Amino acid sequence: MENISMDQLLNQMASESGSEPDIMKLLSRLRPEGVFEHAKNRSFAMGNGTIPQKYKLLMAIAISAGIGSQGCTLTYTKVARNKGISKDEIMESVLLARFVSATAVVNTAEETMKHLLGDAG
């Protein structure tokens, strides 16, 4: 990352996702080092490892959707589509995120349900 200019890095991001990285362009104007740090972290997280790239992208889509980040969900979806991941696979990851999020809501209310049952009985 040290031997690449900001323009080259932004162009690389645009090429990978198929659209301009507007948030990174804004960050580059305010804190350029933040863009390089983001790229470094992305390279670490999404780089070659035990989990295949396809699964990392599907996980990133699901996590982004689950935490409510519309921009990240769309960006990871564009990258995934550019890498040949199917619409069905992407939608399955989104629906999995919906299921896990719904489960978390019910799980969060466990003590509330216990309390209500104690009050009812």
C-alpha positions, 0 to 999 in steps of 0.5 A: 500500500505504501507505493500506491498513490491515492488516485491509484488506490481509489481507482482500484477500489472502483474497479473492484466494486464497479462503482466510485467509492464515494465514501473513500473519496470523502475520507481521502479529502479529510484524512487520507491516511484513513483510506490507506488504513482501510485498504490495509485492513481490507487486505488483511480481512479479505486476503488469502486465508483458510476461508475461500474468497466467495464465502468471505464476500457472502459473509460480508454481505450478510454481516453488513445487512445484519448491522444495517449498513446499506452502503456496505451491503451494496458495495459487497454485493457489487464486488460479489457479482463482479466475481461471479457470485450468483443472485441466489447465493447473495439473497440466501446470505441476506435471508440468513442475516435476517434469520440471525437478526430475528433470532437475536431479537428473541434471544435478547428478550429472554430475561423479559420473557422469564420476568413475564412468566414469573409475573403471570404465575 
